[in-house]
Amino acid sequence: MNPVEISASSRDLQIRKATPGEHAAIAAMVLAIALETFGSDLVSQDRFSEEDWSRSWLAICDGDMAGVVLTNGEWIGDLWVRREYRNRGIGKALLLRGESEIAAHGHRIFRLRVVKSNTKAVDFYRHLGWQIEREFPHETLPATMFEMSKPAAD
C-alpha cells in the first residue's frame, strides 16, 4: 500500500507502514509518551519493547516521528501521538488509518480500550463516533478502563 499524504495544520504529514528497523525508536517514543501521560505507576515498560511495532503505521511530520497506531484484529491496540504534535489532525489521521486497516480485514466493528481518567482521549474518540461499551478494572494496573466501539461505515 502506498503512503497516504495529507496536510495537518499546514504541516506535511505522511502516514506509512513502519519498518522492522524502526522498532527500538517506536518503542522508545511510545514509552516516553506513556510515561508523560500516565506516570510510572500505570506504565509497564516491558510491554512497549515487546510489541511488534513493524505491524504499525507511523505518522511522520516534517521528517519527525510524530505518532503511531497499531491494530490487532478488530482492535486499535495502540494510538500514541507526541505532545508537540497534538491538536494538528495527526491522531485523527492515524485513527482513520487504523480503522481502514481493520475494515480491510473484514471486520465490521472497531474496538479499543482507553484509560477512563484520560478524558482528552475519551473525548477525542467520542468526537470521532466511538461509543463507550463498558467500564472495567484493568487486569494488572491500578486503573479503570473503558472499552469503546464504532461500527464500520457501510
HELIX and SHEET records of a PDB file:
HELIX    1   1 PRO A   20  GLU A   22  5                                   3    
HELIX    2   2 HIS A   23  PHE A   38  1                                  16    
HELIX    3   3 SER A   40  LEU A   42  5                                   3    
HELIX    4   4 GLN A   45  GLU A   50  1                                   6    
HELIX    5   5 TRP A   53  ARG A   55  5                                   3    
HELIX    6   6 ARG A   83  TYR A   85  5                                   3    
HELIX    7   7 ILE A   90  ALA A  104  1                                  15    
HELIX    8   8 THR A  119  HIS A  127  1                                   9    
SHEET    1   A 8 VAL A   4  ALA A   8  0                                        
SHEET    2   A 8 ARG A  11  LYS A  17 -1                                        
SHEET    3   A 8 TRP A  57  CYS A  61 -1                                        
SHEET    4   A 8 ASP A  64  ASN A  72 -1                                        
SHEET    5   A 8 TRP A  75  VAL A  81 -1                                        
SHEET    6   A 8 ILE A 109  VAL A 115  1                                        
SHEET    7   A 8 THR A 144  PRO A 151 -1                                        
SHEET    8   A 8 GLN A 131  PRO A 137 -1                                        
END                                                                             
